[in-house]
Every structure is written in C-alpha cells, then in structure tokens.
Amino acid sequence: MSGTEDRLRETLGALAAGIEAAPPAYKKARAEWRRRERRRRLVLAVLIAIVFALADLIGLWALNQTRDHDPIIFDDRSRIHRPEPTAGVVIPP
C-alpha cells in the first residue's frame, strides 16, 4: 500500500511542480469582474431612477386630470352641512 501512495505522491508532486501560477491573469479577471459589477449596478440604478420618475409623472398627470371643483381626497359631503342662517331663529308673532 505504501508503494502506491508514494508513487501517487510523486506523480502529484511532479504535476504540481509543472504548474505555474499566473498572477496577471487573476488580476485581469478580477478587473473584468469589477467592471461588470460596476456596470450592472449603474444599469440597476438608472432603471430604478426611470421607474421612480415614471411613477411620479403618472401620479402628477392623474392629479391634474381632476376638475377644480371636485374634491380629490375627501368626498363625504354629508359631514359638510351648513345650517341655514334662519334655522333655529324664531320670529316673534
């Protein structure tokens, strides 16, 4: 068993010794990844800004479509009761 382990260790050692690390390739790949990440975040921020602006424009357009005399927020006319000025006034005979 130890003979097989030794041969395997030697083979893997020789294979590992033949491999050279390529630091420039890592730096290049990392720079590319960072560039893509920045672009993705920028596109996402622009899309969010566009959606927000469109929602604001649609809301303003909808509010401007109402007539001036129509209440926009509160339309409960039963609470807005003005008594007649003569109501409750008794004219003596």
C-alpha positions as CSV (number, residue, x, y, z in Angstrom):
1,M,0.0,0.0,0.0
2,S,2.7,2.4,0.8
3,G,4.3,1.9,-2.6
4,T,1.2,3.0,-4.3
5,E,0.9,6.0,-2.0
6,D,4.5,7.0,-2.7
7,R,4.1,6.8,-6.4
8,L,0.9,8.8,-6.3
9,R,2.5,11.4,-4.1
10,E,5.5,11.7,-6.5
11,T,3.2,11.9,-9.5
12,L,1.1,14.6,-7.9
13,G,4.2,16.4,-6.8
14,A,5.6,16.4,-10.3
15,L,2.3,17.6,-11.7
16,A,2.1,20.4,-9.2
17,A,5.7,21.4,-9.8
18,G,4.9,21.8,-13.5
19,I,2.0,24.2,-12.9
20,E,2.9,27.9,-12.7
21,A,0.6,30.5,-11.2
22,A,-0.4,33.3,-13.5
23,P,-0.9,36.4,-11.3
24,P,-1.5,38.7,-14.3
25,A,-4.4,36.5,-15.4
26,Y,-6.0,36.7,-12.0
27,K,-5.6,40.5,-11.8
28,K,-7.1,40.8,-15.3
29,A,-10.0,38.5,-14.5
30,R,-10.7,40.4,-11.2
31,A,-10.6,43.8,-13.0
32,E,-13.1,42.5,-15.6
33,W,-15.4,41.2,-12.9
34,R,-15.3,44.5,-11.0
35,R,-16.0,46.4,-14.3
36,R,-19.0,44.2,-15.0
37,E,-20.2,44.6,-11.4
38,R,-20.0,48.4,-11.6
39,R,-21.8,48.4,-14.9
40,R,-24.5,46.1,-13.5
41,R,-25.0,48.4,-10.5
42,L,-25.1,51.5,-12.7
43,V,-27.7,50.0,-15.0
44,L,-29.8,49.0,-12.0
45,A,-29.6,52.5,-10.5
46,V,-30.6,54.0,-13.8
47,L,-33.6,51.6,-14.2
48,I,-34.7,52.4,-10.6
49,A,-34.5,56.2,-11.3
50,I,-36.5,55.8,-14.5
51,V,-39.2,53.7,-12.8
52,F,-39.4,56.3,-10.0
53,A,-39.6,59.2,-12.4
54,L,-42.4,57.5,-14.4
55,A,-44.4,56.8,-11.3
56,D,-44.1,60.5,-10.3
57,L,-45.1,61.6,-13.8
58,I,-48.1,59.3,-13.9
59,G,-49.2,60.4,-10.5
60,L,-49.0,64.1,-11.4
61,W,-50.8,63.5,-14.6
62,A,-53.6,61.7,-12.8
63,L,-53.9,64.5,-10.2
64,N,-54.1,67.1,-13.0
65,Q,-57.0,65.3,-14.7
66,T,-59.5,66.2,-11.9
67,R,-61.8,69.2,-12.2
68,D,-61.1,72.1,-9.9
69,H,-64.4,71.8,-8.0
70,D,-64.2,68.1,-7.3
71,P,-62.7,67.2,-4.0
72,I,-59.7,65.0,-4.6
73,I,-59.0,63.4,-1.3
74,F,-62.3,63.6,0.7
75,D,-65.7,63.3,-0.8
76,D,-68.0,63.0,2.2
77,R,-70.5,65.8,1.6
78,S,-72.8,64.6,4.5
79,R,-70.4,66.0,7.1
80,I,-70.2,69.3,5.3
81,H,-73.6,70.6,6.5
82,R,-74.1,74.3,6.8
83,P,-77.3,75.2,8.7
84,E,-79.4,77.8,7.1
85,P,-78.9,81.2,8.7
86,T,-82.6,81.4,9.6
87,A,-82.7,77.9,11.1
88,G,-83.4,78.0,14.8
89,V,-84.4,81.6,14.7
90,V,-87.9,82.1,15.9
91,I,-89.6,85.2,14.7
92,P,-91.9,86.6,17.4
93,P,-95.5,87.0,16.2
